[in-house]
């Protein structure tokens, strides 16, 4: 199975963290983040969250959307990107 790395950036502290795993492992690892974002998707202006994305790019996009949905002011200091 192919493994992927997701970089998690915190703009407040300036730190970056890595999580590595297969697509399924990463979906399971970030399940809570996706669930929280999904719980806020009904609010005006928020995006729909796919709980079982089919690609790593889709997972990263859904993680970023989930964080934005759940942010108190609509802006999250956490962002995700696909790593090397």
Helices and strands as residue ranges (DSSP letters): E 4-10, E 15-21, H 23-29, H 31-39, H 56-70, E 78-82
